[in-house]
Structure formats: structure tokens, C-alpha cells
């Protein structure tokens, strides 16, 4: 099997199956055509045509759009279209670190197909055969990817949090890492994917960090999201990535990126350029 | 000033100013429209129309295309369109590690606008303020970028050489590195750009390597291409990248990539995603 299949699996997005969501003429999300019907109940909030969903006239600023999405979120939950609020607001901006367009509940993000940002931290230490990696096993009661393998730390970026603040917060919650330790993490790049999921889609940017953990460090999960942590050699992780689906879908991409940056996947691999470019959006359809 | 200006400078390619060069219906290069006139003398080799240059009927395999380009190269040199053969063949393939399409002299590559591959090696060692980098100053008699700053090792990939073989060869020539030392280099990714230059264009993929050099190592140039080597902190290099044009045009990109991978440029930079994606082809026009 190939590494590339994971990039393809994370970029299963066919714009034909979705309607662009427009705010003041700008695309800010994608709603799957079959989901769009559920928005017909909110004619005062959205204008739905055969080729787009636009916020209704007068809804053109951040405050109005946020209020409209909040009302729609509650209505969609009542109608059973999706579960519940996650109780965490995500900010949708005009490009990375651009002006705020609106906020919406995290639970509504897949339905509206808005861009979201997250952080993933590779915890590594020198091993017998190159770097070893700290790998978490996700709790069996997680809604997404229960029991699958994960990075040392990962989390979505809530409204008001930057990448670095999210990293510090998630590292404390997920791996009991004191801030002074997490502060040794290095930013090492970012990856992108856009893919259809049962509940809508994900249009994700993940900021990636590496940290060389001290020998006396053992992560300890504090929020119940991770069942246990183990140490696997990075080569072993990459073999699992290649041959199995034990890792959470997007963690495969983070590990492929780790392999590309640490000499574990080399230009002699026929897919090398497709991997390097595919992690940064070359497979994305429907515009940037 | 910004890092991004270097990515823009390395992606100044306007497809409108060029004609695609077609082999058996596939685009294999780009010839600038004003240069295309010089090919009219070779009507038995090329069919020139207002929207493309195609190899003449019957020239559809690697051997025939290589012969045609060799004949055209000699004719163009006689006509004074470009200087001389470089005496080194570059292979043009159907994608990275794909089947050979044809070979042509390195000196003819900008004129025909074919894809070429190269390697760059960042030599680093731990410094007082993060990594220090070995930086070469290019000889004043180099045709390209005389006197400008360069990586420890860099070179184009000749026909028959893979990325790793090119690295070993260039490291020996440019920095007197024994093979056992160079073998410690790690593949760390690749960057792409496509840009117009006075003699035509460059459509380059650079495979990047990092090596942590031992304390007793000092590079010594053996092929006259580098005047001297110096050690600068990576932060100092990035300040020079941002504020000056002392580095060779594409070396700026290699150093920006180094900064992105080593935590020296972080997501808090407004241009972060534009840099990450721009280094992997998001700014390229005219198709992949």
C-alpha cells in the first residue's frame, strides 16, 4: 500500500456535491446539496439557489452572520440534522490571521463546511533506529476515530486562541505537559486537506510542531480523550501508516510530513513530490 | 520587507508570454514567444503555431526528441541565441522518476523551459541562538549570481544521476565532503518554482537536505565555484533574506524552508500559510 492513499482519502471533496456558502459575495463555506434542504426552514437567514447559498440581505457583517449561524445551528439541532452544540466557538477569518468573518459552534463546522485550524504536536526522542514517537490511543468513547492512534497532542483552534496558545492549552489537557516544557516545541510547518465526511466536510489547516521530550517525561492524559500513550519508532509508525488504518485519518498526514522532514521518506520514493505537494493543498478542489 | 517577496520573485511566470512545447500532445516545456521565432529555422524539427510549438511529425519518442533538441541546440548557439553547450545532459521525464521523455544540454534548458531537478544541502551545527549555517559565497566569475551567498552545497541533477547521487557528487566537489560524511545528510523535503529569466525560464524542483556537521568539519571548495565559506546563525541568515538580496534568488527559498522547519518562522507570521504553500507550487501558473 502507499502513503499517497491517505492524502487521497483526506481530499475526497467533489465541489459538484456541494453548494458554496456566500457572505457578501465571498465563499466562506460549502454545504452539501442534500444538507442544503434543511436550511430552507430559515428563509429569513439564507437565500438558497441552485448554485449557491447566500446569507440573506442585510446579513453582511461578522455580528449579523454569527447571530444567523447561531440561530440556524439551534434550529438544525432541534430538527435532528446534527447532534448538539460542542460549546466551543470557532472563528472563520478572511485568510489566516485575517479579519474575523463570523464565529460558529464547533459542532456546526462540518455542516457549513467552513475553514478550521488546528495544531498537532509530534513528541519524539532519539531511538535505536532514528526518532521514537509518543503515540496516543484515543478513548473508545470519542465520537471521531475511537480507539485509533493519535499524536502526542492535537486540538482544534477555538475563537480567540492563536496557534501557540492552542498548543499550550491542549498539551496541558491532553498530555499533562507543563508550559515550560511545551514552550520547547518548534513550529515545523503546516498541512491542508478538504474532505467530505458523513456529517458534511472538513476544510482543515493543521499547524505542526515537534518537541524532543526529555528522558524523564511521560505524558499523562487529563481530559479522558486518550486511553494510553506508547512509544513507537517513527519507522514503525510509518510502516503502520503505509500498511494499516490504525491511525486517525488526519494523523497519517502528520506522520507522513514527519517522515518527509526527518529523512525517513526520501526522494527515491516515486510519490515523493506528490506527497510534499499533496500535504500543502495540491489535491484540494473547489478553490483555495 | 517580507519573506514572501522572494517567493513572488521566483514565480514570475506569465503563461501568456510563452508557447507550450508539446511532445506527442503533452506539454514538456515553455518557449518564450519572442524566442520562438528563432525556431522557425528548424521547420523539419518543430511545427510552430500561434498557440503552441510541437515536435514535427515522426518525432515522438525519446531518441528522436533528444536528437531534434541536440540539433536545435547547436543551431541556436551558431545563431547566437544562447552561449554554448554546458556539456552536461539533463533528463526530462514524465513526472518525478517517470519514464524518460528526452535529454537536452543543460545550457538549452532555460530556452526550452523544461522541468529540471536539483539538490540543496543546508549544513548546520548548534549555535548560541539556535542553529548556525554554513554559507558559501559564490565566485565572482560565476555566470549566475556571482558573489552572492549560497548553501553549503547545491547542484543540478544531470541525466543518469538520482537525487542522492547528485548530493554525494556535489558535496565532494563543492565542499570537499567525504561520502561517509555526506551520507549523514537527511532528506527534508522539496520546493518548487517557475519563473521567467532573461534567457528564458526556470521550472525547478529542488530536493532539500539538512546535515548537522561535526565540530571538526570545515568545508573547502574544490571546483572554483565558491570563493569562501562562513558560519552565520540561521536567524542572521533569515534577517538577510528578509531585508536584502545578498542570497542567490532560489537560496532565499531554501532558507525560508529551513526557517519554517526549525521553528524560526512560526504560525504567528501573517504570511505563514502563504509561505508553506508557496514553496510547494501554489504560486505556479501554467499547469503542474
Interface residues (C-beta under 8 A of the other chain):
Chain A: X95 X96 X97 X162 X163 X164 X185 X186 X187 X188 X189 X190 X192 X205 X207 X209 X260 X261 X262 X263 X265 X266 X267 X268 X270 X272 X273 X274 X276 X277 X279 X280 X281 X282 X288
Chain B: X95 X96 X97 X162 X163 X164 X185 X186 X187 X188 X189 X190 X192 X205 X207 X209 X260 X261 X262 X263 X265 X266 X267 X268 X270 X272 X273 X274 X276 X277 X279 X280 X281 X282 X288
